[in-house]
Amino acid sequence: MDEKHLLKVTDLNIEFHDHIVPETVVYDFDLTLDEGDIVGLVGESGSGKSMSALAIAGLLSRKDMKKRGEILFEGVDLLTCERSTLRDIQGNDISVIFQEPMTSLNPVKKIGWQVEESLRIHTDMTKEERYQKVIQMLEDVELDNPEQVYNQYPHELSGGMRQRVMIAAAMICAPKILIADEPTTALDVTIQAQIVKLLKRINKEKKTAIIFISHDLSLVKQICERVLVMQGGYIVESGLTEDIFNNPQKEYTKKLIEAIPKVDRNKKG
């Protein structure tokens, strides 16, 4: 039954109205997500994958765009619900990590204060309880010396460390869904692999459902069990990752697979 799905997106269409001619960026998008699922959204820049994810996260403006369809999270339609309901869900039940932590982190606030933010909004924990929880979370994302990191500023950390901080901030309220929007693009290959491993561990241990957005199919193969391939705002192909890799139906998907460096393709993901 439908209500059993953690998330059910049906017939999502997004149309921008900030130009003279309205511009549709997402067409007829469907997705179901259950506890512990990892689904990949893949496609080139402008394919509609991030826009679809931002709609699910409730981060699209309600003013400049027209949205049609349903985004049901545990039965609540995120497109039409009260803003207060949406605010309760954001960061608490559905969290997002973005591509470039430097633009998401506040340069003048210490790491601890930033990771704590969702706890301040969504819980009535004391200052000491919040501190302990953040230290534990920084440890969970495998940051050394969490007490030291707590008191540092973003510019004092490496790119990989900042991305771990972003994951800690996103996971601090134990959300049911984590949306990872190109979370490893700005990182070198070694650090990329570590972040993918960390996301897989979070998924396994905490049963967090993950929507993993990437233009990099080799990464998607390593982490996702299902994949939706997007082009020009449409889902052009979807299914089990293994099936799509072994037997792509669409020319576009074949091209994306062809573009993967051979060395990656032979690796067991």
N, C-alpha and C positions, 0 to 999 in steps of 0.2 A: 504493500500500500504506500501511496505517496508520502503520507506523513512520517513514514519510517525513515525517509531520506533526511540526512542532516541538512543538505542543501539541494534544492531543485530549481534550476533556472529553465524557464520555458519561453521560447519565442521572443527572446530579448532583442529589441531593435533600439538603436541609439541614433538620434538625428541631431546635429548641431544647428543652432539658429543664430550663431554669432556672425554669419556672413550674409550677404544679400540673398544668395540662393541657399536654402537649407541643404545640409550635406549629411548623408547617412554614413556612419562609420562602422556600425555593427548591424548585421542582418540575421534574423532568425536563429539566434544563438541558444543552444540547449546544453545543459550540463546537469548531471546528478552526482552528488558526492556523499559518501557515507563515512562513518568514523574510521580513521586509519587509512583511507584512500590516499594515493598520490597520483594526481592527474597532471599531465603536461599540456600546456598551451604553447604551440610552436608556430612560428611563421616569421616572415621578414618584418622589418620596421614598417609600421603603418598598416599591418594586417588586421588590426582590431583586437589583438590579444590583451594588451594592457588596458585598453578601454573597457573591455568586458570585465576584467578583473577589478578595475576601479569601481565599476558599477556594483559588483558583488560586495565590495568593501564599503559601499555607501559613500564613496569619496567624490562622486561627480556632482557638479552643481545642479540644483533643481531648476535654476533659472534659464540658462542659455541652451538647454537641450530638451528634446522631447524623448521620452523613453516609453517603450511599449513592451508588454510581456509581464512575466512574473519572476521575481527572485525570492523564493521561499526559503527562509532559514528557520528550521524547526517550526514550520507552519506560518511564520510571520513574513509578510511581503515587504521586503526592504525598499521597494520602489514607492510604496504608498503609506508605509507606517509613519507614526508621529516621529518628529525629529528626536524627541526625548528617548523614544524606544531605540532609535538608530544609534544614538549616542551611547546608550547602555551596552549595545552589542559591539560597537567599534572599540577595538583594543582589549575588550573583555572576552568576547566570544569569537570575533574575527579580527585577526591582526595582519599587518602587511609589513614586509621588509622590501626596501627598494634597492635599486642598482648601486647608487652612490651614497654611502653613509655620510660623507662630508656634507652633502646638501640636506640630509635628513637630521643630522645632529646639530645641536645649537653650539656654535664655537665658544660661547662665553660661559656655558654651564658645565659643571663637572659631570663626569660619566654617571656617577651614582645617582645624582639628582634626576638625570634624564631617564635612566632605566626604571627609576621609582615612579615615574609620572603616572602610569596606569594604576598603580596601587593607590596613589593619592586620590585619583578620580573615582575608582571603582570599589575601594575597600575602606574600612574604618580602622585599619591597622595603626598602631602607635609608631612613632618615629623609629624606635629601637627594633620593632618587629619588621618594619620596612627595610631597615638597614640589613638585618640578618637575611631576609628573603633575597635582597639584591646580591649580597655576597654569595649566597648559595647558587643563585642563578648564574652569576659570572663564572663560578666554578663549573656549573653544569655545561656551559658553552666552551669549557676547556681553556679559559684564560688563566695564565699563571698570575700569582700574587693579586688575587681579587681585591684585597684591601687597598693595595696601591692603585690599581686601576680605578677603583671607586672614586678616588680623589684626583684623578688626572683629567685633563681636558682632551677633546677629540684630536687636536693637532699633535698631541704627544704620543699617539698610538699609530701603529702601522695600519695599512688598508685592511689587511686580514683581521686584525684585532678590532678595528672599528666595525667590520661586518659582523663579528661575533657579538659585539655590544648591541648592535641593532637586533640581532636574533634574541639576545637576552631580554631586551626591552619589549620585543613582540611577544615573547613567551611568558613574561612575568605573571600574567593573570591566567596562565594555562588555557589559552583559547582553544576552541574546538576546530577552528580552521585557520591555517596560516597561508597567506598568499605571498609567494616569493617571486617578486618581479625582477627578472634578470639579476639575481642576487650575487652572481659571481663574475659578471662581465668585466668589471674593473680590476679583477685580481689575476695574478699570474697562475699558471696551470697547477702548480703544486698546492697553492692556497685554495684554488677552486676545488680541487679534489677533497681537501680537508673540510671545506664548508658543505659540500655535497654529502660527505660522510656524516657530518654533524646533523644535517637535516634528516638523513635516513635514521639516525639514532633517535632523534626527537620523535619522529613518526612512530618508530617501533615501541619506544618506552612509554610515550605519553598518549599514543593512539591519536595524535593530532592529524587531521586530514590536511593535506598540502596541495595547493594549486601552484605548480612550478612553471613559471613563464620564461621562455628562452627562445632565441633564434638558433641556438646551438643544439642540434639533434643528438650529438654524441653525449652531451650531458643529460638530456632527457632520457636517453636509453639507460644511463646509469642509475637514474633515480625513480623514474615513473613506470607504473604498471599499465596505465592507460594514457593515450595521447590524443589531443584534438589538433589537427593541422588547420591553420587559418590563412586565408589569402583574400585580400580585398574586402575584409569585413565578414566574410562567410567562413563557416567550418566546411572545408572541402573534403576532409577525410577524418574519421575517428575510429578508434578501436584499441585493442590491446597493443602495447608498444611493440612487442615481439612480432605480432602479425603484420603491423604496418612496416616494420623494418624489413621483414622477410618477403613481404608481398605487397608493396605499395600499389594502390590502384590508380592514383592520379599522377599525371605528368609532373605537377608541381612538387608533390611529395618525393617522387623519384629524383628530381633535381636537388632537393634539400639533402637527400641521403647521399647522392653522388658528391655533394660538396664536402662531406665529412672526410678529413684526412684519413688515408688508408690505415695508418698506424693505429688510429682510434678504433677503426671498425673491427680490427682483429682482437682488440682487447675484450676480455670478458667483463661486461659491465654489471 
